[in-house]
Amino acid sequence: MGEIRGIYIDDNVSGAGFERKGIDELTRDVTRGEIDLLIIKDLSRLGRNNAKTLLFLDFLEEKGVRVITYDGRYDSIRDNDTVGIDTWYNERYIRDISRKIRTNLRFKIQKGEYIGSAPYGYEKSQYEKNKLVVNKEQAEIVKKIYSLYKEGFGYSYIAGKLNQEGIKSPSMGLWNAVAVMRILGNRVYIGDTVQGVSEKISFKSKKTRRLPQSCWVITEKTHEPIISREEFNEIQRIRAEKRNRPGPHKGFFHVFRGMMFCGACGSIMFARKRQGRPMSYICSSYGKNGKSVCTSHHIRETDLCSIVLNDLEEFLKDNEAADQILKKLLEEEGIKDWKTAYKRLQKQLEAKQRQQEILYQDRLEEKISESLFLRMNQQLESKMASIKKEMEMLEEKKGESCNTGEMIQQLKDSLKINGINNEIAKIMINRIVVFDKGDVYDELMWNLGLTEKEKEYIKHYGAVFIEYNF
């Protein structure tokens, strides 16, 4: 006589997968050697995935566990040779069920029924199954989003404005740019039902895949619209224009990129180009969330370049200051060249090491002969030794000086002809802090060591502080 070790149950969980609590507990106890006989109602209760069920039965056999079904159709001691037929049939059954469910859902979607949770701005009708009705409170927010975007405000600004007004997002948390973007692109708000956008990969998997637009099921005029078709189409046109508009940042680093900060809130400032206006920098917090968070701290790039170039001209008049500036520029340029060459050699070395790993694997799997392995490995070792030697030589030479006089003249000529660029600005400048009129200087934030008079000047007129690296 034996004793019952445990009862393993999976309530309301599909047998198509083996990621189930009951299976996990059974596996644990079998591994511990606490079970020698397993009784199940029938094989479908173990699983309806043919391959995984057979693998699990093999696992049980390896651990010395006998499996018997209550219906008397299977005993692992007697029926092991024919078990594959039963497990295949069980999988076939769930496959058929899955196909019928999909067909039924597709039929409902084509009729215009809305399957799933109601989108923001709507709720499910209490009187008609799978019918959307307008949620008046949320609908006003949807209209506001469309109105603000039409006025020229971006996704982030709109999200920030809604958060400031204490309006809950569809997830009942804070709004973000993605949530705003989805509402602006969803045809549900013009009264159309768009479904069948994604589907489960198979009945065996919980993963889904997005379908091409040609496979979507679109049924027009299935519920009351919140936005007119004319307004929706206009919004889509504006969005398309913004996506296709060539951005000013592509392939180009603005002169003061990454080194400019707002004096009021400490946020980084980014470049912004508007049609018919020169390139400028504004506070990123203001750009994303508007005047309620900060002011623009707007400053033109050309004005800043002029200030920095004038400063350089004055510094270069002083021999000691000029020596410091040019030494720093030349050192940085030398380090840059050394780093470029060193990184190139490093990549070559890593590539050879990967080739060697593949070679070892090929030899272990007997894909190549031992003589070929030895010859190819010797070649790789020789090449890697050569690369390492070059890297050592670069490290020794990185501190050596360059042709100082020639490079100084090149720098002066470049500044006269081309002005200042991002590379020079990064070497020369630590940070630029822009204050608007009315800003209150915070010593803990900036630590610029200003006098009381200078702080008052900021408050009344604003200011730009450039902190150089020398």
Secondary structure as the mmCIF struct_conf table of DSSP 4:
data_model
#
loop_
_struct_conf.conf_type_id
_struct_conf.id
_struct_conf.beg_label_comp_id
_struct_conf.beg_label_asym_id
_struct_conf.beg_label_seq_id
_struct_conf.end_label_comp_id
_struct_conf.end_label_asym_id
_struct_conf.end_label_seq_id
TURN_TY1_P TURN_TY1_P1 ASP A 11 ASN A 12
TURN_TY1_P TURN_TY1_P2 GLY A 15 ALA A 16
BEND BEND1 PHE A 18 PHE A 18
HELX_RH_AL_P HELX_RH_AL_P1 LYS A 21 THR A 31
TURN_TY1_P TURN_TY1_P3 ARG A 32 GLY A 33
BEND BEND2 ASP A 36 ASP A 36
STRN STRN1 LEU A 37 ILE A 40
BEND BEND3 LYS A 41 LYS A 41
HELX_RH_AL_P HELX_RH_AL_P2 LEU A 43 LEU A 46
BEND BEND4 ARG A 48 ARG A 48
HELX_RH_AL_P HELX_RH_AL_P3 ASN A 50 GLU A 62
TURN_TY1_P TURN_TY1_P4 LYS A 63 GLY A 64
STRN STRN2 ARG A 66 THR A 69
TURN_TY1_P TURN_TY1_P5 TYR A 70 ASP A 71
BEND BEND5 GLY A 72 ARG A 73
STRN STRN3 ASP A 75 ASP A 75
TURN_TY1_P TURN_TY1_P6 SER A 76 ARG A 78
BEND BEND6 ASP A 79 ASP A 79
HELX_RH_3T_P HELX_RH_3T_P1 ASN A 80 THR A 82
HELX_RH_AL_P HELX_RH_AL_P4 VAL A 83 GLN A 110
TURN_TY1_P TURN_TY1_P7 LYS A 111 GLY A 112
BEND BEND7 GLY A 116 SER A 117
HELX_LH_PP_P HELX_LH_PP_P1 ALA A 118 PRO A 119
TURN_TY1_P TURN_TY1_P8 TYR A 120 GLY A 121
STRN STRN4 TYR A 122 LYS A 124
BEND BEND8 GLN A 126 GLU A 128
TURN_TY1_P TURN_TY1_P9 LYS A 129 ASN A 130
STRN STRN5 LEU A 132 VAL A 134
HELX_RH_AL_P HELX_RH_AL_P5 LYS A 136 LYS A 150
TURN_TY1_P TURN_TY1_P10 GLU A 151 GLY A 152
HELX_RH_AL_P HELX_RH_AL_P6 TYR A 155 GLN A 164
TURN_TY1_P TURN_TY1_P11 GLU A 165 GLY A 166
HELX_LH_PP_P HELX_LH_PP_P2 ILE A 167 SER A 169
TURN_TY1_P TURN_TY1_P12 PRO A 170 SER A 171
BEND BEND9 MET A 172 GLY A 173
HELX_RH_AL_P HELX_RH_AL_P7 ALA A 177 LEU A 184
TURN_TY1_P TURN_TY1_P13 GLY A 185 GLY A 185
HELX_RH_3T_P HELX_RH_3T_P2 ARG A 187 ILE A 190
TURN_TY1_P TURN_TY1_P14 GLY A 191 GLY A 191
STRN STRN6 THR A 193 GLN A 195
BEND BEND10 VAL A 197 VAL A 197
STRN STRN7 SER A 198 LYS A 200
BEND BEND11 ILE A 201 ILE A 201
TURN_TY1_P TURN_TY1_P15 PHE A 203 LYS A 204
STRN STRN8 THR A 208 ARG A 210
HELX_LH_PP_P HELX_LH_PP_P3 LEU A 211 PRO A 212
HELX_RH_3T_P HELX_RH_3T_P3 GLN A 213 CYS A 215
STRN STRN9 VAL A 217 THR A 219
BEND BEND12 GLU A 220 LYS A 221
BEND BEND13 HIS A 223 HIS A 223
BEND BEND14 ILE A 226 ILE A 227
HELX_RH_AL_P HELX_RH_AL_P8 ARG A 229 ASN A 244
BEND BEND15 ARG A 245 ARG A 245
HELX_LH_PP_P HELX_LH_PP_P4 PRO A 246 GLY A 247
TURN_TY1_P TURN_TY1_P16 PRO A 248 GLY A 251
TURN_TY1_P TURN_TY1_P17 VAL A 255 GLY A 258
STRN STRN10 MET A 260 CYS A 262
TURN_TY1_P TURN_TY1_P18 GLY A 263 CYS A 265
HELX_LH_PP_P HELX_LH_PP_P5 SER A 267 SER A 267
STRN STRN11 ILE A 268 ILE A 268
STRN STRN12 MET A 269 ARG A 272
TURN_TY1_P TURN_TY1_P19 GLN A 275 GLY A 276
BEND BEND16 ARG A 277 ARG A 277
STRN STRN13 SER A 280 CYS A 283
HELX_RH_AL_P HELX_RH_AL_P9 SER A 284 ASN A 289
TURN_TY1_P TURN_TY1_P20 LYS A 291 VAL A 293
STRN STRN14 ILE A 299 ARG A 300
HELX_RH_AL_P HELX_RH_AL_P10 GLU A 301 LYS A 317
BEND BEND17 ASP A 318 ASP A 318
HELX_RH_AL_P HELX_RH_AL_P11 ASN A 319 LEU A 364
TURN_TY1_P TURN_TY1_P21 GLU A 365 GLU A 366
BEND BEND18 LYS A 367 ILE A 368
HELX_RH_AL_P HELX_RH_AL_P12 GLU A 370 LYS A 397
TURN_TY1_P TURN_TY1_P22 LYS A 398 GLY A 399
BEND BEND19 GLU A 400 GLU A 400
HELX_RH_AL_P HELX_RH_AL_P13 THR A 404 ASN A 418
HELX_RH_AL_P HELX_RH_AL_P14 ASN A 422 MET A 428
STRN STRN15 ILE A 429 PHE A 435
TURN_TY1_P TURN_TY1_P23 LYS A 437 GLY A 438
HELX_LH_PP_P HELX_LH_PP_P6 ASP A 439 TYR A 441
HELX_RH_AL_P HELX_RH_AL_P15 GLU A 443 TRP A 446
HELX_RH_AL_P HELX_RH_AL_P16 GLU A 452 TYR A 461
STRN STRN16 ALA A 463 TYR A 468
#
